[in-house]
Every structure is written in C-alpha cells, then in structure tokens.
Amino acid sequence: MLGHVEAGFPYISDTATYAPESCIFAQFVNIIAAIMCFVIYIRYSHIKELSSLYRVPAALLKWNRWALVLGMTSTLGLSMVANFQETSVIVVHLIGAMLCFGGGTAYFWTQAICSFYLHPFGCSLKLAHIRTAISTFCSVCFVVGLSTGIFARMAFKGVNPRKWYKEDGGWGLHVISTVTEWICAIAFCLYILTFTDDFKDIRLLHPKVTCNSVQVTSLNETGDATENEEERRPDEVTPTFT
C-alpha cells in the first residue's frame, strides 16, 4: 500500500527494504536466528550424546562438527540479510544471502549424512531419506535461483530492481529466481520440523552455577594488608560465579 515493493513476485529481501517493514523484519529475524543457533547446538549435542551411548563410526563425529559450523554460519548469514538491507549495503547483504541459503543447504546435507549414520538406533531410514530429498530439493532451488537471478539482473533495463515489471526485461528469469527463493525458504522450515521426533526424547537441564570462596583481606590500623580468614563475617565474603 505504501508502494515500497511490487506485489507480484518480489524477493524476500525486497519486502523488507524500506522502513517500517525493514525494522520489523530485522527484529523478528534476529530472534529467529538466535533460536536457530540454539536448535543447531541442541542437535549437535544430541548426536554427540548418542555417539557416547552407542558404537558409531568415527566419521559421524566429524560430520557432526561440520554440521555445527555450517549451521552457525547459516544463522549468521540470516542475521546479516536482515540487518544489512540491499538498498544500504548490498555487498554485505548478498554475502549474508549466500551464507544463509548456501550454508543452510550444506548444513542439511551434513544432517542427512548423520541421519544415515544414526540408523537404526538414532534415526529411522525413512526420515533419513526424507532429509536427503529435501536437501536435494534445496540444492536445486539454490542453484536455479542464483543462476536465473544473475541472468535476470544482466537483462534488467528498468530503474528500480525492487519494483521489477515485465517491460523492464528479464521478467521470466526474475520470476523463476524469486519463486525458487520462496520455495527454498519454505523447504528450510520443513527440514527443521523433521527434528521434532528427535527432540521429543531430549531433556534440558538448567545451567550449573558454582560459587567459589574468595579470600578477603582487611586493613589493620597501620594500613598493612593482613589475612583474616577465621574472624571474617559472612557479609565480608564476595562470591564469584562461573
């Protein structure tokens, strides 16, 4: 209604380029990125715990570590996409998009491989195949969306790429690129939902906080520091937390 975006087939980023929608988008995506970091770490800890309970190939631990790195990289890219709009810092925005979709797809592949290693005690074979299928689909969408987006931008003859119309050139390629981006984002959400059954058996404990006693020194009448461990009062102790 404000004329900030063309209502046909815009990129996801095109819908959050100008204020106030850019502010709302950045706020919620930052929250999502933080939650995703937590989910990725829980999945990493889950596989690590299963590897300690069962005899698993050593390669599983390596793939699990790679999954953690790629997953965190993807969430970093997601946050960059939200906070660096394409109209402000286009280079950082594009780097964030590559990290988000490219890193996210790579993370899905590592999780699919881990799923096969965890069969049959940690994952069903059906679920492993589903994750592989979604990973393949995301890979195709990523390649198609990236390539058609580049060719469409080369054919663009208009003024504002955020408002791309048929007469601007490269319309067909532009629509293919935007549609595959939206579909890929939906596939990302579906993949995360496949962790539902895995997380049902997980119990999280509160972080452990320990208090270490600290030696407290007092000054005598002459100003010298002397240790007074036996006579010190409880309120003289300053705890430290780790």
Secondary structure, 3 states (H helix, E strand, C coil): CCCCCCCCCCCCHHHHCCCCHHHHHHHHHHHHHHHHHHHHHHHHHHHHHHHHHCCCCHHHHHHHHHHHHHHHHHHHHHHHHHHCCCCCCHHHHHHHHHHHHHHHHHHHHHHHHHHHHHCCCCCCHHHHHHHHHHHHHHHHHHHHHHHHHHHHHHHCCCCCCCCCCHHHCCHHHHHHHHHHHHHHHHHHHHHHHCCHHHHCCCCCCCCCCCEECCCCEEECCCCCEEECCCCCCHHHCCCEEC
